[in-house]
């Protein structure tokens, strides 16, 4: 852990995890094993992060986010937590804890959030999905979904290797890197045989 990192005493850091310069891990955050938090990354209070997660430089993960094993969060990505963000109430008084209910982003196993992408809570990013750089996610992303744009829209499918799947016809898809096969039924993609 870097000497300039700010890790709360009540945060739990798994074995082999590394926290780089100027990163912040707040109270009661749970970081799994073999994770990497880049320079200036912020993990908010109570966030839960699985094993083998990479959170790149200056990414912001706000509570109550949950990141499964193997998630990648690109540089300067943001996971929000406020449906109706305001600094003050209608009376002009500052809002603080207890004046709003935080909502979270859930990111499934192996999913990747590209650089400067924004996930506007509450949303779920499915297993092995890929959110393109700069995308603004306002709706759930299905397992293996490839989404880009503002607002993010699905433009294809990706497999666990992160490579765009190729159509094999009749709702069947193939990973050109690994040869893994997938089947699409009613807009849901599943690995063949599972």
Secondary structure, 3 states (H helix, E strand, C coil): CCCCCEECCCCEECCCCEECCCCEECCCCEECCCCEECCCCEECCCCEECCCCEECCCCEECCCCEECCCCEECCCCEECCCCCCCCECCCCCECCCCCCCCCCEEECCCCEECCCCEECCCEEECCCCEECCCCEECCCECCCEEEECECCEEEEEECCCCCECEEEECCEEECCCCCCEEEEECCEEEECCC
